[in-house]
Amino acid sequence: MAYLLVDDLPALIEPGSTAAASRLLSNSGKLGLHLEDLSYIIPTHVHVDHGGGVGYLSRNLPKAKVVLHPRGAVHMTDTSRLVQGTRLIYGEDFEEAFGPILPVPEERIHVARDGEVIPLGKRELRIIFSPGHAPHHISILDSLTQGLFCGEALGVTTDSAPDVALPDALPPFDPELYLQSIEKLEKLSPKLLFYSHFGVRSNADNLIKQVKASSIFYSEVVRRSVELGEDDQRIHARLSEYVKRLSPEAELLGVLGYVDYFKNRR
């Protein structure tokens, strides 16, 4: 889900894949939006469904700077490793669904600093490094709404279970950094959470507490299961039972990142 902040210096947050960005550009005129005036394009991270379209947009919106975590900037100037990783997750034909991942010229990239403030006019955007889900993940605090564009640093909610926030972890994933990022973002006391999937939530405090508790629980369960030599099916069963206790409508999301971490990375 893309968010357009209309201000003296307009910004587009979470542009999505090239396929999504292409649809956004082609339909923007019908909505009365003038994306050619964009000053900033800011993905929370460069996974294909969040920032895979920034290269495409940079070619079509020449005024806009692409704001990236330093590690994300490396992946977007040379996309070879990012493309390789995307193929491992989504398959060789990922471009059919997401479109190609195009590089961003180095001179079009603004390499962000942790805590940096970007003034837009009526509002300021504060960049907060929040690794764990991805090493190049950032979150963005909007001074006007006190809302936090949290990507997947605070888990994922769904339309079927809007009051449940659960971790979504695909390799490479670091649950220890993930928990540290949750605690870091919790201290900001945001009033709104602008999720990248399934929209905006106003019960920010409860959702942050929930994803924090769930992340701790996931880590403990997976760590113990790996030590006992239990297979992935048993791990999924244990975590699914926990998720269903939170809400019958909630579904277990990606947990392979936890399994990979405790099997291989420690």
PyRosetta script that sets phi, psi and omega in degrees:
from pyrosetta import init, pose_from_sequence

init()
pose = pose_from_sequence("MAYLLVDDLPALIEPGSTAAASRLLSNSGKLGLHLEDLSYIIPTHVHVDHGGGVGYLSRNLPKAKVVLHPRGAVHMTDTSRLVQGTRLIYGEDFEEAFGPILPVPEERIHVARDGEVIPLGKRELRIIFSPGHAPHHISILDSLTQGLFCGEALGVTTDSAPDVALPDALPPFDPELYLQSIEKLEKLSPKLLFYSHFGVRSNADNLIKQVKASSIFYSEVVRRSVELGEDDQRIHARLSEYVKRLSPEAELLGVLGYVDYFKNRR")
pose.set_psi(1, 120.7)
pose.set_omega(1, -179.9)
pose.set_phi(2, -89.0)
pose.set_psi(2, 146.0)
pose.set_omega(2, 178.4)
pose.set_phi(3, -122.4)
pose.set_psi(3, 122.5)
pose.set_omega(3, 177.7)
pose.set_phi(4, -102.8)
pose.set_psi(4, 119.9)
pose.set_omega(4, 177.7)
pose.set_phi(5, -99.2)
pose.set_psi(5, 109.7)
pose.set_omega(5, -178.0)
pose.set_phi(6, -87.5)
pose.set_psi(6, 116.8)
pose.set_omega(6, -175.9)
pose.set_phi(7, -156.1)
pose.set_psi(7, -173.8)
pose.set_omega(7, 177.1)
pose.set_phi(8, -57.1)
pose.set_psi(8, -40.3)
pose.set_omega(8, 174.3)
pose.set_phi(9, -117.4)
pose.set_psi(9, 94.0)
pose.set_omega(9, -174.4)
pose.set_phi(10, -66.2)
pose.set_psi(10, 148.0)
pose.set_omega(10, -179.4)
pose.set_phi(11, -134.6)
pose.set_psi(11, 142.7)
pose.set_omega(11, 175.5)
pose.set_phi(12, -112.7)
pose.set_psi(12, 118.6)
pose.set_omega(12, -179.0)
pose.set_phi(13, -106.7)
pose.set_psi(13, 134.0)
pose.set_omega(13, 176.7)
pose.set_phi(14, 64.3)
pose.set_psi(14, 66.1)
pose.set_omega(14, -175.1)
pose.set_phi(15, -71.6)
pose.set_psi(15, -17.5)
pose.set_omega(15, 178.5)
pose.set_phi(16, 83.2)
pose.set_psi(16, -161.1)
pose.set_omega(16, -177.6)
pose.set_phi(17, -76.6)
pose.set_psi(17, 172.8)
pose.set_omega(17, 176.0)
pose.set_phi(18, -62.5)
pose.set_psi(18, -39.4)
pose.set_omega(18, 178.4)
pose.set_phi(19, -61.2)
pose.set_psi(19, -44.6)
pose.set_omega(19, 179.4)
pose.set_phi(20, -67.2)
pose.set_psi(20, -42.3)
pose.set_omega(20, -179.6)
pose.set_phi(21, -64.2)
pose.set_psi(21, -35.9)
pose.set_omega(21, 177.8)
pose.set_phi(22, -64.6)
pose.set_psi(22, -42.5)
pose.set_omega(22, 177.6)
pose.set_phi(23, -65.0)
pose.set_psi(23, -39.1)
pose.set_omega(23, 179.4)
pose.set_phi(24, -61.3)
pose.set_psi(24, -45.6)
pose.set_omega(24, 179.9)
pose.set_phi(25, -64.5)
pose.set_psi(25, -43.7)
pose.set_omega(25, -176.2)
pose.set_phi(26, -69.1)
pose.set_psi(26, -27.2)
pose.set_omega(26, -177.7)
pose.set_phi(27, -98.7)
pose.set_psi(27, -9.6)
pose.set_omega(27, -173.8)
pose.set_phi(28, -62.7)
pose.set_psi(28, -38.7)
pose.set_omega(28, 179.9)
pose.set_phi(29, -62.1)
pose.set_psi(29, -38.1)
pose.set_omega(29, 179.6)
pose.set_phi(30, -64.7)
pose.set_psi(30, -26.9)
pose.set_omega(30, -179.5)
pose.set_phi(31, -92.2)
pose.set_psi(31, 1.0)
pose.set_omega(31, -179.3)
pose.set_phi(32, 77.1)
pose.set_psi(32, 21.3)
pose.set_omega(32, -179.7)
pose.set_phi(33, -95.7)
pose.set_psi(33, 142.0)
pose.set_omega(33, -178.4)
pose.set_phi(34, -114.5)
pose.set_psi(34, 79.1)
pose.set_omega(34, -175.7)
pose.set_phi(35, -69.8)
pose.set_psi(35, -18.1)
pose.set_omega(35, 178.8)
pose.set_phi(36, -64.7)
pose.set_psi(36, -15.6)
pose.set_omega(36, 179.0)
pose.set_phi(37, -93.3)
pose.set_psi(37, 4.7)
pose.set_omega(37, -178.7)
pose.set_phi(38, -57.6)
pose.set_psi(38, 138.2)
pose.set_omega(38, 175.1)
pose.set_phi(39, -98.2)
pose.set_psi(39, -32.9)
pose.set_omega(39, -175.9)
pose.set_phi(40, -138.5)
pose.set_psi(40, 142.3)
pose.set_omega(40, 169.2)
pose.set_phi(41, -120.4)
pose.set_psi(41, 122.3)
pose.set_omega(41, -171.7)
pose.set_phi(42, -131.9)
pose.set_psi(42, 100.4)
pose.set_omega(42, 169.8)
pose.set_phi(43, -84.1)
pose.set_psi(43, 149.1)
pose.set_omega(43, 176.8)
pose.set_phi(44, -72.0)
pose.set_psi(44, -28.3)
pose.set_omega(44, 174.2)
pose.set_phi(45, -162.4)
pose.set_psi(45, 171.8)
pose.set_omega(45, -169.4)
pose.set_phi(46, -101.5)
pose.set_psi(46, 17.3)
pose.set_omega(46, 168.6)
pose.set_phi(47, -57.2)
pose.set_psi(47, 149.5)
pose.set_omega(47, -167.8)
pose.set_phi(48, -57.3)
pose.set_psi(48, -34.6)
pose.set_omega(48, -176.7)
pose.set_phi(49, -83.1)
pose.set_psi(49, -3.8)
pose.set_omega(49, 179.3)
pose.set_phi(50, -114.1)
pose.set_psi(50, -47.7)
pose.set_omega(50, -175.7)
pose.set_phi(51, -128.9)
pose.set_psi(51, 11.2)
pose.set_omega(51, -178.2)
pose.set_phi(52, -64.1)
pose.set_psi(52, -17.8)
pose.set_omega(52, -177.6)
pose.set_phi(53, -96.7)
pose.set_psi(53, 5.2)
pose.set_omega(53, -174.9)
pose.set_phi(54, -68.8)
pose.set_psi(54, -31.3)
pose.set_omega(54, 176.9)
pose.set_phi(55, -65.4)
pose.set_psi(55, -43.5)
pose.set_omega(55, 176.9)
pose.set_phi(56, -60.9)
pose.set_psi(56, -45.9)
pose.set_omega(56, -178.7)
pose.set_phi(57, -65.9)
pose.set_psi(57, -37.5)
pose.set_omega(57, -179.6)
pose.set_phi(58, -63.8)
pose.set_psi(58, -28.6)
pose.set_omega(58, 177.7)
pose.set_phi(59, -74.9)
pose.set_psi(59, -27.0)
pose.set_omega(59, -174.7)
pose.set_phi(60, -103.1)
pose.set_psi(60, -13.5)
pose.set_omega(60, -179.4)
pose.set_phi(61, -127.0)
pose.set_psi(61, 80.3)
pose.set_omega(61, -168.4)
pose.set_phi(62, -68.1)
pose.set_psi(62, -13.7)
pose.set_omega(62, 180.0)
pose.set_phi(63, -84.4)
pose.set_psi(63, -18.6)
pose.set_omega(63, -168.8)
pose.set_phi(64, -85.5)
pose.set_psi(64, 137.3)
pose.set_omega(64, 169.6)
pose.set_phi(65, -91.4)
pose.set_psi(65, 142.4)
pose.set_omega(65, 177.5)
pose.set_phi(66, -98.7)
pose.set_psi(66, 117.1)
pose.set_omega(66, -177.4)
pose.set_phi(67, -93.1)
pose.set_psi(67, 122.7)
pose.set_omega(67, -174.8)
pose.set_phi(68, -139.3)
pose.set_psi(68, 148.5)
pose.set_omega(68, 166.2)
pose.set_phi(69, -57.7)
pose.set_psi(69, 147.5)
pose.set_omega(69, -179.3)
pose.set_phi(70, -51.9)
pose.set_psi(70, -39.8)
pose.set_omega(70, -180.0)
pose.set_phi(71, -72.8)
pose.set_psi(71, -31.6)
pose.set_omega(71, 174.8)
pose.set_phi(72, -67.7)
pose.set_psi(72, -35.8)
pose.set_omega(72, 178.5)
pose.set_phi(73, -61.3)
pose.set_psi(73, -39.2)
pose.set_omega(73, 177.7)
pose.set_phi(74, -60.6)
pose.set_psi(74, -43.2)
pose.set_omega(74, -178.0)
pose.set_phi(75, -70.1)
pose.set_psi(75, -27.6)
pose.set_omega(75, -176.1)
pose.set_phi(76, -91.9)
pose.set_psi(76, -18.1)
pose.set_omega(76, 172.5)
pose.set_phi(77, -79.9)
pose.set_psi(77, -35.1)
pose.set_omega(77, 172.8)
pose.set_phi(78, -127.3)
pose.set_psi(78, 104.7)
pose.set_omega(78, -170.8)
pose.set_phi(79, -88.0)
pose.set_psi(79, 6.7)
pose.set_omega(79, -171.9)
pose.set_phi(80, -60.8)
pose.set_psi(80, -45.9)
pose.set_omega(80, -179.3)
pose.set_phi(81, -69.8)
pose.set_psi(81, -36.8)
pose.set_omega(81, 178.0)
pose.set_phi(82, -64.3)
pose.set_psi(82, -42.5)
pose.set_omega(82, 177.4)
pose.set_phi(83, -63.3)
pose.set_psi(83, -43.1)
pose.set_omega(83, 179.6)
pose.set_phi(84, -61.0)
pose.set_psi(84, -46.0)
pose.set_omega(84, 179.6)
pose.set_phi(85, -65.0)
pose.set_psi(85, -36.8)
pose.set_omega(85, 178.7)
pose.set_phi(86, -65.5)
pose.set_psi(86, -38.2)
pose.set_omega(86, 177.3)
pose.set_phi(87, -64.4)
pose.set_psi(87, -36.6)
pose.set_omega(87, 179.2)
pose.set_phi(88, -63.7)
pose.set_psi(88, -36.6)
pose.set_omega(88, -177.5)
pose.set_phi(89, -83.8)
pose.set_psi(89, -46.9)
pose.set_omega(89, -170.7)
pose.set_phi(90, -106.4)
pose.set_psi(90, -7.2)
pose.set_omega(90, 179.1)
pose.set_phi(91, 100.4)
pose.set_psi(91, 164.4)
pose.set_omega(91, -177.7)
pose.set_phi(92, -61.4)
pose.set_psi(92, -27.2)
pose.set_omega(92, -175.9)
pose.set_phi(93, -97.6)
pose.set_psi(93, 26.8)
pose.set_omega(93, -175.9)
pose.set_phi(94, -58.7)
pose.set_psi(94, -27.2)
pose.set_omega(94, -177.6)
pose.set_phi(95, -65.4)
pose.set_psi(95, -23.4)
pose.set_omega(95, 178.5)
pose.set_phi(96, -62.2)
pose.set_psi(96, -35.6)
pose.set_omega(96, -179.9)
pose.set_phi(97, -92.7)
pose.set_psi(97, -39.8)
pose.set_omega(97, -170.5)
pose.set_phi(98, -105.1)
pose.set_psi(98, -16.5)
pose.set_omega(98, -172.2)
pose.set_phi(99, 82.1)
pose.set_psi(99, 170.8)
pose.set_omega(99, -178.3)
pose.set_phi(100, -72.3)
pose.set_psi(100, 156.2)
pose.set_omega(100, 172.7)
pose.set_phi(101, -99.8)
pose.set_psi(101, 108.5)
pose.set_omega(101, -175.8)
pose.set_phi(102, -98.5)
pose.set_psi(102, 145.1)
pose.set_omega(102, 179.8)
pose.set_phi(103, -71.3)
pose.set_psi(103, 157.8)
pose.set_omega(103, 175.5)
pose.set_phi(104, -106.9)
pose.set_psi(104, 129.1)
pose.set_omega(104, 176.3)
pose.set_phi(105, -57.6)
pose.set_psi(105, 139.0)
pose.set_omega(105, -174.5)
pose.set_phi(106, -56.4)
pose.set_psi(106, -36.1)
pose.set_omega(106, -177.2)
pose.set_phi(107, -72.0)
pose.set_psi(107, -11.6)
pose.set_omega(107, 179.0)
pose.set_phi(108, -93.3)
pose.set_psi(108, -3.9)
pose.set_omega(108, -175.8)
pose.set_phi(109, -97.2)
pose.set_psi(109, 133.8)
pose.set_omega(109, 168.9)
pose.set_phi(110, -105.4)
pose.set_psi(110, 113.0)
pose.set_omega(110, -179.8)
pose.set_phi(111, -80.6)
pose.set_psi(111, 116.2)
pose.set_omega(111, -174.1)
pose.set_phi(112, -76.4)
pose.set_psi(112, 157.3)
pose.set_omega(112, 172.6)
pose.set_phi(113, -115.1)
pose.set_psi(113, 146.9)
pose.set_omega(113, 178.0)
pose.set_phi(114, -63.9)
pose.set_psi(114, 125.6)
pose.set_omega(114, -178.2)
pose.set_phi(115, 88.3)
pose.set_psi(115, -4.0)
pose.set_omega(115, -179.6)
pose.set_phi(116, -61.2)
pose.set_psi(116, 143.5)
pose.set_omega(116, 177.7)
pose.set_phi(117, -112.7)
pose.set_psi(117, 127.7)
pose.set_omega(117, 179.1)
pose.set_phi(118, -110.4)
pose.set_psi(118, 110.7)
pose.set_omega(118, 179.3)
pose.set_phi(119, -78.3)
pose.set_psi(119, 133.5)
pose.set_omega(119, 177.8)
pose.set_phi(120, -110.8)
pose.set_psi(120, -20.2)
pose.set_omega(120, -176.2)
pose.set_phi(121, 140.8)
pose.set_psi(121, -94.0)
pose.set_omega(121, 178.1)
pose.set_phi(122, -75.0)
pose.set_psi(122, -17.4)
pose.set_omega(122, -176.9)
pose.set_phi(123, -135.9)
pose.set_psi(123, 162.1)
pose.set_omega(123, 171.3)
pose.set_phi(124, -122.5)
pose.set_psi(124, 146.8)
pose.set_omega(124, 176.5)
pose.set_phi(125, -110.9)
pose.set_psi(125, 123.6)
pose.set_omega(125, 178.1)
pose.set_phi(126, -101.6)
pose.set_psi(126, 125.3)
pose.set_omega(126, -178.7)
pose.set_phi(127, -89.5)
pose.set_psi(127, 127.4)
pose.set_omega(127, 179.3)
pose.set_phi(128, -124.3)
pose.set_psi(128, 118.0)
pose.set_omega(128, 175.8)
pose.set_phi(129, -66.5)
pose.set_psi(129, 130.1)
pose.set_omega(129, -176.1)
pose.set_phi(130, -142.6)
pose.set_psi(130, 68.6)
pose.set_omega(130, -177.2)
pose.set_phi(131, -73.7)
pose.set_psi(131, 169.0)
pose.set_omega(131, 179.8)
pose.set_phi(132, 134.6)
pose.set_psi(132, -67.8)
pose.set_omega(132, 172.6)
pose.set_phi(133, -59.2)
pose.set_psi(133, -40.1)
pose.set_omega(133, 173.1)
pose.set_phi(134, -149.2)
pose.set_psi(134, 146.9)
pose.set_omega(134, -179.6)
pose.set_phi(135, -67.5)
pose.set_psi(135, -17.6)
pose.set_omega(135, -177.5)
pose.set_phi(136, -107.0)
pose.set_psi(136, 25.4)
pose.set_omega(136, -176.5)
pose.set_phi(137, -83.6)
pose.set_psi(137, 136.1)
pose.set_omega(137, 170.5)
pose.set_phi(138, -125.6)
pose.set_psi(138, 157.1)
pose.set_omega(138, 168.7)
pose.set_phi(139, -120.0)
pose.set_psi(139, 159.5)
pose.set_omega(139, -174.2)
pose.set_phi(140, -131.7)
pose.set_psi(140, 120.9)
pose.set_omega(140, 178.8)
pose.set_phi(141, -97.8)
pose.set_psi(141, 125.3)
pose.set_omega(141, -179.1)
pose.set_phi(142, -95.5)
pose.set_psi(142, 119.1)
pose.set_omega(142, -175.8)
pose.set_phi(143, -68.2)
pose.set_psi(143, -25.8)
pose.set_omega(143, -176.0)
pose.set_phi(144, -73.6)
pose.set_psi(144, -43.0)
pose.set_omega(144, -177.1)
pose.set_phi(145, -103.6)
pose.set_psi(145, -9.6)
pose.set_omega(145, -169.4)
pose.set_phi(146, 54.9)
pose.set_psi(146, 32.3)
pose.set_omega(146, 176.1)
pose.set_phi(147, -98.1)
pose.set_psi(147, 150.1)
pose.set_omega(147, -177.6)
pose.set_phi(148, -114.9)
pose.set_psi(148, 120.0)
pose.set_omega(148, 171.1)
pose.set_phi(149, -81.7)
pose.set_psi(149, 103.3)
pose.set_omega(149, -165.3)
pose.set_phi(150, -105.4)
pose.set_psi(150, 2.7)
pose.set_omega(150, 179.8)
pose.set_phi(151, 53.2)
pose.set_psi(151, -119.4)
pose.set_omega(151, 174.0)
pose.set_phi(152, -122.4)
pose.set_psi(152, 18.5)
pose.set_omega(152, 178.3)
pose.set_phi(153, -69.2)
pose.set_psi(153, -21.3)
pose.set_omega(153, 177.8)
pose.set_phi(154, -116.2)
pose.set_psi(154, 34.6)
pose.set_omega(154, 177.5)
pose.set_phi(155, 77.0)
pose.set_psi(155, -161.1)
pose.set_omega(155, -176.6)
pose.set_phi(156, -137.4)
pose.set_psi(156, 137.5)
pose.set_omega(156, 168.7)
pose.set_phi(157, -108.1)
pose.set_psi(157, 165.4)
pose.set_omega(157, 178.1)
pose.set_phi(158, -131.3)
pose.set_psi(158, 163.6)
pose.set_omega(158, 178.3)
pose.set_phi(159, -65.4)
pose.set_psi(159, -32.3)
pose.set_omega(159, -178.8)
pose.set_phi(160, -75.0)
pose.set_psi(160, -25.2)
pose.set_omega(160, 178.6)
pose.set_phi(161, -138.0)
pose.set_psi(161, 70.5)
pose.set_omega(161, -172.7)
pose.set_phi(162, -68.3)
pose.set_psi(162, -17.5)
pose.set_omega(162, -178.6)
pose.set_phi(163, -99.0)
pose.set_psi(163, 12.4)
pose.set_omega(163, -179.7)
pose.set_phi(164, -121.3)
pose.set_psi(164, 121.9)
pose.set_omega(164, 176.0)
pose.set_phi(165, -111.3)
pose.set_psi(165, 123.0)
pose.set_omega(165, -176.5)
pose.set_phi(166, -124.7)
pose.set_psi(166, 147.1)
pose.set_omega(166, 175.8)
pose.set_phi(167, -61.5)
pose.set_psi(167, 150.0)
pose.set_omega(167, 174.1)
pose.set_phi(168, -132.3)
pose.set_psi(168, 106.2)
pose.set_omega(168, -167.0)
pose.set_phi(169, -127.2)
pose.set_psi(169, 114.1)
pose.set_omega(169, 171.3)
pose.set_phi(170, -117.2)
pose.set_psi(170, 146.5)
pose.set_omega(170, 178.8)
pose.set_phi(171, -62.0)
pose.set_psi(171, 146.5)
pose.set_omega(171, -6.2)
pose.set_phi(172, -79.9)
pose.set_psi(172, 133.6)
pose.set_omega(172, -175.4)
pose.set_phi(173, -138.3)
pose.set_psi(173, 142.7)
pose.set_omega(173, 179.5)
pose.set_phi(174, -126.3)
pose.set_psi(174, 102.1)
pose.set_omega(174, -176.6)
pose.set_phi(175, -65.4)
pose.set_psi(175, -27.2)
pose.set_omega(175, 179.2)
pose.set_phi(176, -71.3)
pose.set_psi(176, -45.6)
pose.set_omega(176, 175.1)
pose.set_phi(177, -64.9)
pose.set_psi(177, -36.4)
pose.set_omega(177, 179.5)
pose.set_phi(178, -59.3)
pose.set_psi(178, -46.4)
pose.set_omega(178, 179.6)
pose.set_phi(179, -66.1)
pose.set_psi(179, -40.3)
pose.set_omega(179, 177.3)
pose.set_phi(180, -61.3)
pose.set_psi(180, -39.3)
pose.set_omega(180, 179.2)
pose.set_phi(181, -67.2)
pose.set_psi(181, -40.8)
pose.set_omega(181, 177.0)
pose.set_phi(182, -58.0)
pose.set_psi(182, -46.3)
pose.set_omega(182, -179.3)
pose.set_phi(183, -65.7)
pose.set_psi(183, -36.1)
pose.set_omega(183, 177.8)
pose.set_phi(184, -64.5)
pose.set_psi(184, -43.5)
pose.set_omega(184, -179.2)
pose.set_phi(185, -73.3)
pose.set_psi(185, -31.3)
pose.set_omega(185, 178.1)
pose.set_phi(186, -60.1)
pose.set_psi(186, -36.8)
pose.set_omega(186, -178.7)
pose.set_phi(187, -66.4)
pose.set_psi(187, -17.6)
pose.set_omega(187, 178.6)
pose.set_phi(188, -76.5)
pose.set_psi(188, -17.2)
pose.set_omega(188, -179.5)
pose.set_phi(189, 50.5)
pose.set_psi(189, 54.9)
pose.set_omega(189, 179.3)
pose.set_phi(190, -66.3)
pose.set_psi(190, 148.8)
pose.set_omega(190, 177.8)
pose.set_phi(191, -87.0)
pose.set_psi(191, -28.7)
pose.set_omega(191, -179.3)
pose.set_phi(192, -131.4)
pose.set_psi(192, 150.1)
pose.set_omega(192, 172.1)
pose.set_phi(193, -117.1)
pose.set_psi(193, 116.4)
pose.set_omega(193, 176.4)
pose.set_phi(194, -92.4)
pose.set_psi(194, 91.7)
pose.set_omega(194, -179.7)
pose.set_phi(195, -74.3)
pose.set_psi(195, 151.6)
pose.set_omega(195, 178.1)
pose.set_phi(196, -77.7)
pose.set_psi(196, -22.2)
pose.set_omega(196, 176.7)
pose.set_phi(197, -122.8)
pose.set_psi(197, 132.8)
pose.set_omega(197, 173.2)
pose.set_phi(198, 71.4)
pose.set_psi(198, 19.2)
pose.set_omega(198, 163.0)
pose.set_phi(199, 87.2)
pose.set_psi(199, -156.4)
pose.set_omega(199, -168.3)
pose.set_phi(200, -99.9)
pose.set_psi(200, 142.2)
pose.set_omega(200, 176.4)
pose.set_phi(201, -126.8)
pose.set_psi(201, 138.0)
pose.set_omega(201, -178.7)
pose.set_phi(202, -98.1)
pose.set_psi(202, -14.7)
pose.set_omega(202, 179.9)
pose.set_phi(203, -89.5)
pose.set_psi(203, 58.3)
pose.set_omega(203, -171.0)
pose.set_phi(204, -61.3)
pose.set_psi(204, -46.0)
pose.set_omega(204, -175.4)
pose.set_phi(205, -59.6)
pose.set_psi(205, -46.7)
pose.set_omega(205, -179.1)
pose.set_phi(206, -65.2)
pose.set_psi(206, -40.5)
pose.set_omega(206, -178.6)
pose.set_phi(207, -66.7)
pose.set_psi(207, -39.4)
pose.set_omega(207, 178.7)
pose.set_phi(208, -65.1)
pose.set_psi(208, -44.2)
pose.set_omega(208, 177.5)
pose.set_phi(209, -60.7)
pose.set_psi(209, -38.4)
pose.set_omega(209, -177.3)
pose.set_phi(210, -69.7)
pose.set_psi(210, -45.4)
pose.set_omega(210, -179.2)
pose.set_phi(211, -68.2)
pose.set_psi(211, -30.6)
pose.set_omega(211, 175.8)
pose.set_phi(212, -64.7)
pose.set_psi(212, -48.4)
pose.set_omega(212, 179.1)
pose.set_phi(213, -63.8)
pose.set_psi(213, -39.6)
pose.set_omega(213, -179.2)
pose.set_phi(214, -67.0)
pose.set_psi(214, -39.0)
pose.set_omega(214, 179.4)
pose.set_phi(215, -64.3)
pose.set_psi(215, -41.6)
pose.set_omega(215, 177.2)
pose.set_phi(216, -62.4)
pose.set_psi(216, -43.6)
pose.set_omega(216, -179.6)
pose.set_phi(217, -63.9)
pose.set_psi(217, -46.4)
pose.set_omega(217, 179.4)
pose.set_phi(218, -56.3)
pose.set_psi(218, -47.0)
pose.set_omega(218, -177.4)
pose.set_phi(219, -61.0)
pose.set_psi(219, -44.2)
pose.set_omega(219, -179.0)
pose.set_phi(220, -65.1)
pose.set_psi(220, -44.9)
pose.set_omega(220, -179.2)
pose.set_phi(221, -63.7)
pose.set_psi(221, -47.9)
pose.set_omega(221, -176.4)
pose.set_phi(222, -67.9)
pose.set_psi(222, -41.0)
pose.set_omega(222, 179.1)
pose.set_phi(223, -59.8)
pose.set_psi(223, -48.3)
pose.set_omega(223, -179.4)
pose.set_phi(224, -64.8)
pose.set_psi(224, -40.8)
pose.set_omega(224, -179.3)
pose.set_phi(225, -63.9)
pose.set_psi(225, -41.1)
pose.set_omega(225, 178.2)
pose.set_phi(226, -64.9)
pose.set_psi(226, -42.3)
pose.set_omega(226, 178.4)
pose.set_phi(227, -62.4)
pose.set_psi(227, -32.3)
pose.set_omega(227, 179.4)
pose.set_phi(228, -84.6)
pose.set_psi(228, -5.2)
pose.set_omega(228, 179.2)
pose.set_phi(229, 77.2)
pose.set_psi(229, 21.3)
pose.set_omega(229, 179.8)
pose.set_phi(230, -72.9)
pose.set_psi(230, 148.7)
pose.set_omega(230, -178.0)
pose.set_phi(231, -81.9)
pose.set_psi(231, 171.3)
pose.set_omega(231, -176.7)
pose.set_phi(232, -61.1)
pose.set_psi(232, -35.2)
pose.set_omega(232, -179.0)
pose.set_phi(233, -61.8)
pose.set_psi(233, -41.8)
pose.set_omega(233, 179.2)
pose.set_phi(234, -67.7)
pose.set_psi(234, -38.6)
pose.set_omega(234, 177.1)
pose.set_phi(235, -61.0)
pose.set_psi(235, -45.4)
pose.set_omega(235, -179.7)
pose.set_phi(236, -62.8)
pose.set_psi(236, -39.1)
pose.set_omega(236, -179.7)
pose.set_phi(237, -63.5)
pose.set_psi(237, -43.2)
pose.set_omega(237, 179.7)
pose.set_phi(238, -62.4)
pose.set_psi(238, -45.5)
pose.set_omega(238, -177.8)
pose.set_phi(239, -71.6)
pose.set_psi(239, -34.2)
pose.set_omega(239, 177.8)
pose.set_phi(240, -63.4)
pose.set_psi(240, -38.8)
pose.set_omega(240, 177.4)
pose.set_phi(241, -60.7)
pose.set_psi(241, -42.2)
pose.set_omega(241, 179.4)
pose.set_phi(242, -63.9)
pose.set_psi(242, -44.9)
pose.set_omega(242, -177.7)
pose.set_phi(243, -63.3)
pose.set_psi(243, -41.7)
pose.set_omega(243, -179.2)
pose.set_phi(244, -67.3)
pose.set_psi(244, -26.2)
pose.set_omega(244, 175.7)
pose.set_phi(245, -69.9)
pose.set_psi(245, -30.6)
pose.set_omega(245, 177.8)
pose.set_phi(246, -70.5)
pose.set_psi(246, -42.3)
pose.set_omega(246, 178.5)
pose.set_phi(247, -165.4)
pose.set_psi(247, 132.7)
pose.set_omega(247, 177.6)
pose.set_phi(248, -60.9)
pose.set_psi(248, -23.7)
pose.set_omega(248, -178.6)
pose.set_phi(249, -87.7)
pose.set_psi(249, -11.1)
pose.set_omega(249, -178.0)
pose.set_phi(250, -75.5)
pose.set_psi(250, 148.4)
pose.set_omega(250, 179.3)
pose.set_phi(251, -124.0)
pose.set_psi(251, 143.7)
pose.set_omega(251, 176.6)
pose.set_phi(252, -66.6)
pose.set_psi(252, 126.9)
pose.set_omega(252, 178.7)
pose.set_phi(253, -96.3)
pose.set_psi(253, -159.8)
pose.set_omega(253, -175.8)
pose.set_phi(254, -63.4)
pose.set_psi(254, 126.0)
pose.set_omega(254, 176.6)
pose.set_phi(255, -124.2)
pose.set_psi(255, 1.2)
pose.set_omega(255, -177.9)
pose.set_phi(256, -61.1)
pose.set_psi(256, -28.6)
pose.set_omega(256, 178.3)
pose.set_phi(257, -63.4)
pose.set_psi(257, -39.8)
pose.set_omega(257, 176.5)
pose.set_phi(258, -65.7)
pose.set_psi(258, -46.0)
pose.set_omega(258, -179.0)
pose.set_phi(259, -61.5)
pose.set_psi(259, -45.9)
pose.set_omega(259, -179.9)
pose.set_phi(260, -61.3)
pose.set_psi(260, -42.3)
pose.set_omega(260, -178.3)
pose.set_phi(261, -62.7)
pose.set_psi(261, -50.1)
pose.set_omega(261, -174.7)
pose.set_phi(262, -77.3)
pose.set_psi(262, -19.3)
pose.set_omega(262, 175.9)
pose.set_phi(263, -83.5)
pose.set_psi(263, -37.4)
pose.set_omega(263, -166.3)
pose.set_phi(264, -121.6)
pose.set_psi(264, -34.0)
pose.set_omega(264, -165.7)
pose.set_phi(265, -89.5)
pose.set_psi(265, -18.5)
pose.set_omega(265, -179.6)
pose.set_phi(266, -91.0)
pose.dump_pdb("model.pdb")
